[in-house]
Amino acid sequence: MAKIKVKQVKSAIKRAQNQKRTLEALGLRRIGQVVEHDDTPNILGMVNKVKHLVSIVEA
């Protein structure tokens, strides 16, 4: 299975609660943190929901 790396580039302060929970579910807590996930439709949907707060790097 392909992997993707997701990096948080903006703060979750003053964001909707569902966006904060999505970042938490992805395992992101602070700016600059990078996590690696499988390239599944569930993960891609979560990344798409907070695409303005994260950047994606192919692993």
C-alpha positions as CSV (number, residue, x, y, z in Angstrom):
1,M,0.0,0.0,0.0
2,A,1.2,3.5,-0.9
3,K,2.1,5.9,1.9
4,I,1.7,9.6,2.2
5,K,3.3,12.1,4.6
6,V,1.1,14.8,6.0
7,K,2.7,17.9,7.5
8,Q,0.8,20.6,9.5
9,V,1.7,24.0,8.2
10,K,-0.9,26.2,9.9
11,S,-2.4,26.5,13.3
12,A,-5.8,25.1,14.3
13,I,-6.5,28.1,16.5
14,K,-9.8,29.8,15.6
15,R,-10.8,26.9,13.4
16,A,-14.0,24.9,13.5
17,Q,-14.2,22.1,16.1
18,N,-14.6,19.4,13.3
19,Q,-11.3,20.6,11.7
20,K,-9.5,20.5,15.1
21,R,-10.8,16.9,15.6
22,T,-9.7,15.9,12.1
23,L,-6.1,17.1,12.7
24,E,-6.1,15.2,16.0
25,A,-7.4,12.1,14.3
26,L,-4.6,12.4,11.8
27,G,-2.1,12.5,14.7
28,L,-1.1,16.2,14.2
29,R,-0.6,18.3,17.3
30,R,1.7,21.2,16.3
31,I,3.0,23.1,13.3
32,G,5.8,21.4,11.5
33,Q,4.9,17.9,12.7
34,V,4.9,15.2,10.0
35,V,3.0,11.9,10.2
36,E,2.9,9.0,7.8
37,H,-0.4,7.2,6.8
38,D,-1.5,4.7,4.3
39,D,-3.0,6.1,1.1
40,T,-6.6,5.1,1.7
41,P,-9.8,6.9,0.8
42,N,-10.5,7.5,4.5
43,I,-7.2,9.3,5.1
44,L,-7.4,11.2,1.8
45,G,-10.9,12.5,2.8
46,M,-9.6,13.7,6.2
47,V,-6.7,15.4,4.5
48,N,-9.0,17.0,2.0
49,K,-11.1,18.4,4.9
50,V,-8.2,20.3,6.3
51,K,-6.2,20.9,3.1
52,H,-5.8,24.6,4.0
53,L,-3.9,23.6,7.2
54,V,-1.7,20.8,5.9
55,S,0.6,19.9,3.1
56,I,1.0,16.5,1.5
57,V,4.4,14.9,0.6
58,E,4.4,11.5,-1.3
59,A,6.5,9.0,0.6
